[in-house]
Amino acid sequence: MGTQNDPQSQKVIQHKAAMQNGELRRKFGREKSDIPGMEREKSSELFKKLVEDVQDDQTLKTLLVVALSAVKDDDVTCYYVPTATETMSTESSGNGESESDDDTSPQNLVEKVLREKGSLHALPCETLGGALEGVIQEKGQDRNVVQIEYAKWNVVPPGNLNGLDYTSENHDTYITIIRGELIWIFWPRTAENIEVMQQAYQRKADGIPEETKAITDQLKHGVILGQRAGECLRLPPLCIYMCVPTEFTVLSRYQLMSALHFVDSLEVSAEFHRSFLATYGAARAKQLFHGYSKNRRDMICRILRRDFESYEPGAWAQNTNKPGPMRDLIQKWDTVKHNVAKLLSYEDAVIVRQVWIDTLRVLRNGQCAVCGASGDLYDAGQHFDEVHGFDAFSGHEEAGHQQISGMGGYVLGDAYETPDGANGEEAEPATRGYPLGEPFQNGMPYGLFTPEGYDPMSFDE
């Protein structure tokens, strides 16, 4: 963590004091929920007993062996991490020892952890999940909660630096220490800090990773916080962090995904996500990209279909100022649409476009819900493509409108041929009004190009 004379340590000390003023708090966000902080949780008797039991090494060993034994044999080692180097760094953390023992039985792995030769991460545990189930279910009652990830174990030795990393952009992350103590450093998701992390991920992907300290020296507005046993810490979405246990520490972690957080996450630079994906290598990055694209498509569609609203579609005009993901998405769409396009496959972009058009027709007949445009010649599909749509779909009025079975409403017209062409011949990709760049692959454009020449599916081999 550094010394009193170390510039980074002095920076952290200064920010710890500064956290009390409003200016620094606003760096994390406008709302209290944007700021990392301790949560008061209603501890069940079951959880209190678990905390008490885990203080005993033999009881802890039994719980961990049972948890590891409950997963498939092939999966056991994916939860165990030998004491090794820091994430995103070539520096050594911990004692640097490694184990030559090839025994990967649950008993042996737990022995290593208790001897502080390694750590366990994100280990499912029925005992822990049951102890926290009531607390998690209560938080999950919020209408905007989309997904719940139940509690998992993390067991880490003292001095084992965790990070530099960031929390999921769509989730609140809850950390409860069952035994031990952690020291945290947080940085807000400002544009400057996101840029620093993006560049760090890109350098890692290029095979020239920076040391952690070189990265943290560039991050601004850091805050330090200590967390003791029995305390629950909530981390907001996309919170940049590092943490280090001061003693042998056992903690639980669970996450809640919110539709409100999702809309905010659309503002995060697509290049940041692409740089992070690139650290996995080109082949894996393309696979992960499809998951990113599908998740964004599904969430945007659910919001536009009013899954998180309490009013009927016809009552939208009377609820335009009602807080919720629908209002936020409509207000922010023109600002984030090009960023969104860079993280959508072509196929997913087609679906998002159609759902937007269907929604605009339902919300306000004859008038655009995004900008208020109207008139005798107003058409929701044409207006959306010309004003609020993705660049790759601009000019679709030149190609004409065409109905395609299974999609409903307007989809792209004759500028996009069927895989076998109109008469069975090989299709030629049209370019009129569509900056799609590369030709079709397997009958479909390979990724959505926004702006011209930008391929969201391209990762360096």
Secondary structure, DSSP 8 states (H G I E B T S, - for coil): ---TTSHHHHHHHHHHHHTTSHHHHHHH-SSGGGS-EEE-----HHHHHHHHHHTSHHHHHHHHHHHHHTS-GGGGGGSEEES-B-TT-SSB-TT----------HHHHHHHHHTTSEEEEEEE-HHHHHHHHHHHHHHTTSTTEEEEEEEEEEEE-TT--EEEEE--TTEEEEEEEEESEEEEEEE---HHHHHHHHHHHHHHHTT----HHHHHTT--S-EEEEEETT-EEEE-TT-EEEEEESS-EEEEEEEEEEHHHHHHHTTS-HHHHHHHHHTT-HHHHHHHHHHHHHHHHHHHHHHHTTTT-SS-GGGGGG-TTS-SHHHHHHHHHHHHHHHHHTTS-HHHHHHHHHHHHHHHHHHSTTB-TTT--B-TT--HHHHIIIIIS-GGGTTHHHH--B--TTT-S-B--TTS--TT-TTSS------TT----S-EETTEESS--SSTT--TT----
